Protein backbone atom coordinates (compact mmCIF):
# COMPACT_ATOMS: atom_id res chain seq x y z
CA UNK A 1 0.00 0.00 0.00
CA UNK A 2 1.40 3.38 -1.04
CA UNK A 3 1.71 6.14 1.51
CA UNK A 4 1.32 9.73 0.38
CA UNK A 5 2.99 12.82 1.76
CA UNK A 6 1.14 16.12 1.86
CA UNK A 7 2.49 18.93 -0.30
CA UNK A 8 0.87 22.09 1.01
CA UNK A 9 1.18 25.76 0.11
CA UNK A 10 1.76 28.13 2.99
CA UNK A 11 2.43 31.88 2.77
CA UNK A 12 6.10 32.73 2.19
CA UNK A 13 5.48 36.18 3.70
CA UNK A 14 3.42 36.49 6.88
CA UNK A 15 3.58 39.82 8.67
CA UNK A 16 1.08 40.74 11.41
CA UNK A 17 1.82 43.88 13.41
CA UNK A 18 1.33 47.59 13.91
CA UNK A 19 2.27 50.06 11.15
CA UNK A 20 2.66 47.44 8.42
CA UNK A 21 0.54 49.41 5.91
CA UNK A 22 3.37 51.97 5.64
CA UNK A 23 6.03 49.32 5.11
CA UNK A 24 4.60 47.06 2.39
CA UNK A 25 7.59 47.57 0.07
CA UNK A 26 10.14 46.29 2.59
CA UNK A 27 7.86 43.46 3.74
CA UNK A 28 7.48 41.97 0.25
CA UNK A 29 11.18 42.32 -0.65
CA UNK A 30 11.88 38.66 0.05
CA UNK A 31 9.70 37.85 -2.99
CA UNK A 32 12.24 39.74 -5.16
CA UNK A 33 9.36 41.45 -7.00
CA UNK A 34 10.23 44.33 -9.32
CA UNK A 35 6.82 44.96 -10.87
CA UNK A 36 3.41 44.61 -9.21
CA UNK A 37 -0.22 45.55 -9.76
CA UNK A 38 -2.35 47.05 -6.97
CA UNK A 39 -6.06 46.35 -6.54
CA UNK A 40 -8.04 48.21 -3.89
CA UNK A 41 -11.48 47.62 -2.46
CA UNK A 42 -13.93 50.47 -2.85
CA UNK A 43 -12.94 53.51 -0.75
CA UNK A 44 -9.63 51.90 0.30
CA UNK A 45 -7.25 53.64 -2.11
CA UNK A 46 -8.20 57.02 -0.63
CA UNK A 47 -7.25 55.73 2.84
CA UNK A 48 -4.05 53.78 2.19
CA UNK A 49 -3.12 54.18 -1.49
CA UNK A 50 -0.48 56.87 -1.01
CA UNK A 51 1.24 55.06 1.91
CA UNK A 52 1.46 51.78 -0.01
CA UNK A 53 2.67 53.39 -3.24
CA UNK A 54 5.34 55.40 -1.38
CA UNK A 55 6.65 52.31 0.40
CA UNK A 56 6.82 50.37 -2.90
CA UNK A 57 8.67 53.26 -4.55
CA UNK A 58 11.20 53.38 -1.68
CA UNK A 59 11.78 49.63 -2.15
CA UNK A 60 12.35 50.19 -5.92
CA UNK A 61 9.27 48.17 -6.84
CA UNK A 62 7.43 49.45 -9.90
CA UNK A 63 3.63 49.67 -9.86
CA UNK A 64 2.35 48.65 -13.29
CA UNK A 65 -1.34 49.17 -12.64
CA UNK A 66 -3.70 50.51 -9.96
CA UNK A 67 -7.39 49.59 -9.96
CA UNK A 68 -10.42 49.59 -7.70
CA UNK A 69 -12.39 46.34 -7.49
CA UNK A 70 -16.11 47.06 -7.59
CA UNK A 71 -17.38 43.97 -9.38
CA UNK A 72 -16.93 40.37 -8.22
CA UNK A 73 -18.78 38.73 -11.10
CA UNK A 74 -16.86 35.66 -12.22
CA UNK A 75 -16.89 36.80 -15.86
CA UNK A 76 -15.67 40.34 -15.08
CA UNK A 77 -12.91 39.09 -12.79
CA UNK A 78 -11.76 36.54 -15.40
CA UNK A 79 -11.59 39.17 -18.15
CA UNK A 80 -9.67 41.52 -15.85
CA UNK A 81 -7.15 38.75 -15.11
CA UNK A 82 -6.20 38.34 -18.75
CA UNK A 83 -5.74 42.09 -19.21
CA UNK A 84 -2.77 41.99 -16.81
CA UNK A 85 0.56 42.86 -18.47
CA UNK A 86 3.11 40.06 -18.77
CA UNK A 87 5.64 42.30 -16.99
CA UNK A 88 3.69 42.07 -13.73
CA UNK A 89 5.27 39.63 -11.25
CA UNK A 90 2.73 39.75 -8.40
CA UNK A 91 -0.77 41.02 -7.62
CA UNK A 92 -1.51 42.87 -4.38
CA UNK A 93 -5.09 42.98 -3.09
CA UNK A 94 -5.93 45.56 -0.42
CA UNK A 95 -9.36 45.76 1.19
CA UNK A 96 -12.26 43.69 2.44
CA UNK A 97 -13.42 40.25 1.37
CA UNK A 98 -14.61 41.16 -2.13
CA UNK A 99 -11.35 42.74 -3.25
CA UNK A 100 -9.28 39.94 -1.74
CA UNK A 101 -11.44 37.23 -3.38
CA UNK A 102 -11.35 38.88 -6.82
CA UNK A 103 -7.58 39.41 -6.85
CA UNK A 104 -6.93 35.96 -5.42
CA UNK A 105 -8.86 34.43 -8.33
CA UNK A 106 -7.12 36.65 -10.87
CA UNK A 107 -3.72 35.55 -9.56
CA UNK A 108 -4.87 31.91 -9.77
CA UNK A 109 -5.86 32.32 -13.44
CA UNK A 110 -2.63 34.12 -14.32
CA UNK A 111 -0.43 31.84 -12.17
CA UNK A 112 1.01 34.85 -10.35
CA UNK A 113 1.87 35.24 -6.64
CA UNK A 114 -0.84 37.03 -4.65
CA UNK A 115 -0.19 39.32 -1.66
CA UNK A 116 -3.22 39.60 0.62
CA UNK A 117 -3.56 42.84 2.63
CA UNK A 118 -6.94 42.73 4.39
CA UNK A 119 -8.26 45.96 5.91
CA UNK A 120 -10.86 44.10 7.97
CA UNK A 121 -11.21 40.59 9.37
CA UNK A 122 -14.81 39.64 8.60
CA UNK A 123 -13.84 36.01 7.82
CA UNK A 124 -10.86 33.76 7.03
CA UNK A 125 -11.00 34.44 3.27
CA UNK A 126 -7.84 36.58 3.33
CA UNK A 127 -5.79 33.45 4.10
CA UNK A 128 -7.72 30.66 2.39
CA UNK A 129 -7.26 29.04 -1.01
CA UNK A 130 -10.88 29.57 -2.14
CA UNK A 131 -12.41 32.66 -3.76
CA UNK A 132 -16.04 33.65 -3.24
CA UNK A 133 -17.36 35.23 -6.46
CA UNK A 134 -20.74 35.88 -8.08
CA UNK A 135 -21.64 33.17 -10.59
CA UNK A 136 -24.99 33.77 -12.33
CA UNK A 137 -25.89 36.23 -9.57
CA UNK A 138 -25.13 33.92 -6.62
CA UNK A 139 -22.05 33.75 -4.39
CA UNK A 140 -20.05 30.60 -5.07
CA UNK A 141 -16.73 29.38 -3.71
CA UNK A 142 -14.25 28.75 -6.52
CA UNK A 143 -10.83 27.10 -6.30
CA UNK A 144 -7.91 29.53 -6.14
CA UNK A 145 -4.65 29.24 -4.23
CA UNK A 146 -3.22 30.15 -0.86
CA UNK A 147 -1.75 33.68 -0.83
CA UNK A 148 2.00 33.97 -1.35
CA UNK A 149 2.00 36.71 1.25
CA UNK A 150 -0.29 37.99 4.00
CA UNK A 151 0.36 41.44 5.47
CA UNK A 152 -1.87 42.71 8.25
CA UNK A 153 -1.73 46.02 10.07
CA UNK A 154 -3.41 45.73 13.49
CA UNK A 155 -4.06 49.49 13.53
CA UNK A 156 -5.92 49.24 10.22
CA UNK A 157 -8.04 46.33 11.48
CA UNK A 158 -8.77 48.32 14.64
CA UNK A 159 -9.96 51.28 12.56
CA UNK A 160 -12.44 49.22 10.52
CA UNK A 161 -16.13 49.21 11.55
CA UNK A 162 -16.77 46.89 14.51
CA UNK A 163 -19.23 44.79 12.48
CA UNK A 164 -16.24 43.28 10.64
CA UNK A 165 -14.60 42.25 13.91
CA UNK A 166 -17.86 40.65 15.08
CA UNK A 167 -18.11 38.83 11.76
CA UNK A 168 -14.55 37.49 12.18
CA UNK A 169 -15.43 36.30 15.70
CA UNK A 170 -18.50 34.45 14.37
CA UNK A 171 -16.52 32.83 11.57
CA UNK A 172 -13.77 31.69 13.93
CA UNK A 173 -15.89 30.18 16.75
CA UNK A 174 -17.56 28.04 14.08
CA UNK A 175 -14.42 25.86 14.05
CA UNK A 176 -15.85 24.24 17.20
CA UNK A 177 -19.03 22.97 15.53
CA UNK A 178 -17.30 22.36 12.17
CA UNK A 179 -14.73 20.02 13.72
CA UNK A 180 -17.46 18.14 15.57
CA UNK A 181 -19.34 17.72 12.26
CA UNK A 182 -16.18 16.45 10.55
CA UNK A 183 -15.63 13.90 13.32
CA UNK A 184 -19.29 12.87 12.95
CA UNK A 185 -18.74 12.29 9.23
CA UNK A 186 -15.76 10.05 9.96
CA UNK A 187 -17.69 8.08 12.62
CA UNK A 188 -20.37 7.43 10.01
CA UNK A 189 -17.85 6.14 7.48
CA UNK A 190 -18.20 9.05 5.07
CA UNK A 191 -14.70 10.55 5.24
CA UNK A 192 -11.29 10.11 6.84
CA UNK A 193 -10.43 13.30 8.68
CA UNK A 194 -6.96 14.82 8.51
CA UNK A 195 -5.52 14.82 12.03
CA UNK A 196 -3.03 17.59 11.36
CA UNK A 197 -5.66 19.89 9.83
CA UNK A 198 -7.85 19.14 12.86
CA UNK A 199 -5.07 20.03 15.24
CA UNK A 200 -4.36 23.37 13.51
CA UNK A 201 -8.07 24.31 13.43
CA UNK A 202 -8.55 23.32 17.09
CA UNK A 203 -5.46 25.24 18.22
CA UNK A 204 -6.62 28.30 16.26
CA UNK A 205 -10.02 28.52 17.92
CA UNK A 206 -8.88 27.47 21.40
CA UNK A 207 -6.10 30.04 21.46
CA UNK A 208 -8.61 32.72 20.49
CA UNK A 209 -11.45 31.84 22.88
CA UNK A 210 -9.03 31.82 25.83
CA UNK A 211 -7.68 35.30 25.10
CA UNK A 212 -8.44 37.79 27.84
CA UNK A 213 -9.55 41.25 26.72
CA UNK A 214 -11.11 44.47 27.94
CA UNK A 215 -12.55 45.46 24.54
CA UNK A 216 -12.57 43.84 21.10
CA UNK A 217 -10.23 46.62 19.95
CA UNK A 218 -7.42 45.48 22.27
CA UNK A 219 -4.22 44.89 20.27
CA UNK A 220 -3.71 41.38 21.70
CA UNK A 221 -7.33 40.37 21.04
CA UNK A 222 -7.14 41.54 17.41
CA UNK A 223 -3.77 39.85 16.89
CA UNK A 224 -5.17 36.56 18.23
CA UNK A 225 -8.22 36.91 15.96
CA UNK A 226 -6.05 37.59 12.90
CA UNK A 227 -3.54 34.84 13.71
CA UNK A 228 -6.30 32.30 14.27
CA UNK A 229 -8.16 33.20 11.06
CA UNK A 230 -4.83 32.83 9.22
CA UNK A 231 -4.38 29.35 10.70
CA UNK A 232 -7.88 28.50 9.44
CA UNK A 233 -6.70 29.09 5.89
CA UNK A 234 -3.74 26.78 6.46
CA UNK A 235 -5.90 24.05 8.04
CA UNK A 236 -8.14 24.06 4.94
CA UNK A 237 -5.10 23.92 2.67
CA UNK A 238 -3.84 20.86 4.56
CA UNK A 239 -7.23 19.14 4.38
CA UNK A 240 -7.72 20.00 0.73
CA UNK A 241 -11.23 21.21 1.54
CA UNK A 242 -13.08 23.54 3.93
CA UNK A 243 -14.18 20.88 6.47
CA UNK A 244 -11.82 21.92 9.34
CA UNK A 245 -13.49 25.34 9.47
CA UNK A 246 -16.88 24.84 7.85
CA UNK A 247 -19.69 22.51 8.85
CA UNK A 248 -23.46 22.60 9.39
CA UNK A 249 -23.31 26.20 10.63
CA UNK A 250 -21.83 27.34 7.29
CA UNK A 251 -24.49 25.41 5.39
CA UNK A 252 -27.18 27.38 7.27
CA UNK A 253 -25.42 30.63 6.30
CA UNK A 254 -25.13 29.51 2.65
CA UNK A 255 -28.86 28.75 2.70
CA UNK A 256 -29.62 32.25 4.03
CA UNK A 257 -27.46 33.70 1.23
CA UNK A 258 -29.51 31.76 -1.28
CA UNK A 259 -32.92 33.22 -0.48
CA UNK A 260 -32.38 36.47 1.43
CA UNK A 261 -32.45 39.56 -0.74
CA UNK A 262 -29.86 41.24 1.50
CA UNK A 263 -27.93 38.68 3.60
CA UNK A 264 -25.94 39.82 6.62
CA UNK A 265 -22.16 39.53 6.78
CA UNK A 266 -21.10 35.89 6.42
CA UNK A 267 -19.53 35.65 9.89
CA UNK A 268 -22.56 37.18 11.62
CA UNK A 269 -24.88 34.55 10.12
CA UNK A 270 -22.33 31.82 10.84
CA UNK A 271 -21.97 32.95 14.47
CA UNK A 272 -25.72 32.63 15.14
CA UNK A 273 -25.82 29.29 13.30
CA UNK A 274 -22.81 28.09 15.34
CA UNK A 275 -24.69 28.79 18.57
CA UNK A 276 -27.72 26.85 17.26
CA UNK A 277 -25.66 23.87 16.08
CA UNK A 278 -23.54 23.73 19.26
CA UNK A 279 -26.80 23.20 21.18
CA UNK A 280 -27.94 20.55 18.66
CA UNK A 281 -24.57 18.78 18.98
CA UNK A 282 -24.62 19.33 22.76
CA UNK A 283 -20.96 20.25 22.37
CA UNK A 284 -19.12 23.20 23.96
CA UNK A 285 -22.11 25.53 23.69
CA UNK A 286 -21.24 27.06 27.09
CA UNK A 287 -17.87 28.24 25.72
CA UNK A 288 -19.46 29.54 22.50
CA UNK A 289 -22.16 31.36 24.50
CA UNK A 290 -19.51 32.95 26.75
CA UNK A 291 -17.46 34.27 23.81
CA UNK A 292 -20.45 35.58 21.85
CA UNK A 293 -21.88 37.24 24.98
CA UNK A 294 -18.68 38.79 26.34
CA UNK A 295 -17.46 40.19 23.02
CA UNK A 296 -20.83 41.88 22.43
CA UNK A 297 -21.53 39.71 19.36
CA UNK A 298 -25.11 38.92 20.48
CA UNK A 299 -25.82 42.58 21.31
CA UNK A 300 -24.60 43.64 17.87
CA UNK A 301 -26.56 40.86 16.12
CA UNK A 302 -29.73 42.03 17.89
CA UNK A 303 -29.51 45.40 16.07
CA UNK A 304 -29.80 43.66 12.67
CA UNK A 305 -33.41 42.41 13.09
CA UNK A 306 -32.60 38.96 11.72
CA UNK A 307 -35.70 36.79 11.61
CA UNK A 308 -36.38 33.45 13.30
CA UNK A 309 -38.44 32.37 10.27
CA UNK A 310 -35.45 32.93 7.97
CA UNK A 311 -33.19 30.79 10.15
CA UNK A 312 -35.81 28.02 10.30
CA UNK A 313 -36.19 28.08 6.52
CA UNK A 314 -32.38 28.00 6.15
CA UNK A 315 -32.17 25.01 8.53
CA UNK A 316 -34.70 23.14 6.35
CA UNK A 317 -32.66 23.57 3.16
CA UNK A 318 -29.12 23.65 4.63
CA UNK A 319 -28.37 20.00 3.82
CA UNK A 320 -29.10 20.64 0.11
CA UNK A 321 -26.28 23.22 0.00
CA UNK A 322 -23.70 20.40 0.09
CA UNK A 323 -25.56 17.08 -0.31
CA UNK A 324 -22.20 15.25 -0.56
CA UNK A 325 -21.44 16.06 3.10
CA UNK A 326 -22.94 14.35 6.15
CA UNK A 327 -23.07 16.80 9.05
CA UNK A 328 -25.49 17.05 11.97
CA UNK A 329 -27.82 19.20 9.82
CA UNK A 330 -28.15 16.35 7.28
CA UNK A 331 -30.15 14.35 9.87
CA UNK A 332 -33.87 15.19 9.92
CA UNK A 333 -34.32 14.92 13.69
CA UNK A 334 -31.46 17.39 14.15
CA UNK A 335 -33.16 19.86 11.80
CA UNK A 336 -36.34 19.54 13.87
CA UNK A 337 -34.34 20.13 17.06
CA UNK A 338 -32.50 23.12 15.53
CA UNK A 339 -35.81 24.78 14.60
CA UNK A 340 -37.15 24.12 18.09
CA UNK A 341 -34.07 25.83 19.53
CA UNK A 342 -34.67 28.85 17.29
CA UNK A 343 -38.24 29.08 18.62
CA UNK A 344 -37.58 28.49 22.32
CA UNK A 345 -34.01 29.50 23.21
CA UNK A 346 -33.77 32.52 25.50
CA UNK A 347 -30.73 34.09 23.81
CA UNK A 348 -32.16 33.63 20.31
CA UNK A 349 -35.40 35.16 21.57
CA UNK A 350 -33.33 38.23 22.48
CA UNK A 351 -31.31 38.34 19.24
CA UNK A 352 -33.83 37.33 16.54
CA UNK A 353 -37.27 38.77 15.74
C-alpha positions, 0 to 999 in steps of 0.5 A: 500500500502506497503512503502519500505525503502532503504537499501544502502551500503556505504563505512565504510572507506572513507579517502581522503587526502595527504600522505594516501598511506603511512598510509594504515595500520592505515586507514583500522584498523577500519575494524579489518582486520588481513589478506589481499591480495594486487592486483596492477595495472600494474607498480603500485607495483614498485611505491607504493608497499613497502610503502603499505606493510610497513604500513600494517606490522606496523599495524600488518596486514598480507599480504597473497598474492601480485599480479599484475592485467594484465587481466580483462577477466571475466573468468580469474578474476573469476578463480583468485577469487576462488584461494583466501585463506580462511584466507584472510579477505579483498582484496585491489585493488591499481591502475587504473580502470582495477585493481579496477574493477577486484578486486571489482568483485573478492571480490563480488564473494568471499563475502569479503570486498574490499578496493579501492585505486585508483591511478588515477581518470579517472572515478567514478568506484573506488566508484561504485558497478559495475565492467567493465570487458571483456566478450567475448572480449567486455567491459561489466558492471557486478554487484559487490558491493560498496567498504567497503573502499575508500582510496585516496592520493591526491598527488598520483592522482596529480602525475598521467598523466593529461589524467586521470584527464581530463577523470574524469572531463568528466565523472563527468560533464556528471551528468548534461545531465544524470540527465536531461535524467532521468527526461525525462524518468520519464516525459514520464512514463518510470521510477520513479526517486529517488529524493535522488539519484538525489540530491546527483548526482546534489550536486556532479557535482554542487560542482565540477563545481563551484570550483575555480582553477588555474590549474587542479593539485590544491589540492582543485580542485583534492579533489573536483573531487575525492569527487564528483566522490565518491558521484556518486558511492553512488548516483548509489547505492541509485538508484540501477542503473547507471541512476543518473550518466549515460545517453545518453552521456554514451550510445554514449561512449559505442557505440564508445567502440563497434566499435572502435579498440582502444577507448579513455579513457571512460571519454574523450569520455563521456565528448565530448558526454556530450557537444553534448547532452547538446546542444541537450537537450538545458540544461546547455551547457554554464556551461559545455562548460565553465568547459571543456574549462577552465580546458583544456579538449577540448585542450587535446581532440584535440590532440587525433584526434577523428573523427566526423564520429565515433561520428556520427556513435555512435550517430546512434547506441547509443540507441541500447546499452540500448534499455530498457532506454528512453533518449534523444538519443532514439528519432530519431529527437534528433539523427539527431540534434546531428549529425548536431551539430557534423558537424556544431558546432565550438568547435567540429570543433576544437576538432574533425577531 
